[in-house]
């Protein structure tokens, strides 16, 4: 069972993290603590960290790097105060030998002193700006997780990592789609402008009603699907690359930081 309990758009980042740490929040974080940056997490052994860093640098659209921890560190003053990387995410995935082996609400018992955390920007961050501009974000309206899809778009292989792009989708009327492009272009550190608009089949998506991650949402006959690069991309890359051990957030279940989203806007 998932829950957002008493949390909402007005909750503080500290309240969201505390609810996750206490096991109260187990659901997606879209729409919570609006105005603050949410991040994807990829946690790898130090032996693979340099290679993954090169991969992020080669693929900044799906992997916009905001912070990298010291080995073994579970806190980050860059991301927030009283923050525990191993406990403050509503749901985590654990990978062993290229497969998702467990999904948990706490990875403190799995923590190792050689683990390095990569915090990558998340598109949930710019949803606050979309809503403030009067646009309707469908998965928030329908109280669902954002739909995410594997694509046929290849990434740039680097550091022993490679695979294809994963995208998130939000439908808009044509005029609103143009506005969404304008708004999200301001936020390159949380995926920025869309990578594709319309015609899902052109990027290898067969059916918008069956996302590979997250939940399906309604798409009106006159609406256009708009696709953004997604921070779930590294999760599929971990599987494709057969990593021995890794931890990530579960898709849609982000770490909410103390960083104001306005600080990432270009203009």
Order of alpha helices (4+ residues) and beta strands (2+ residues): alpha-beta-alpha-beta-beta-beta-beta-alpha-alpha-beta-beta-alpha-beta-beta-alpha-beta-beta
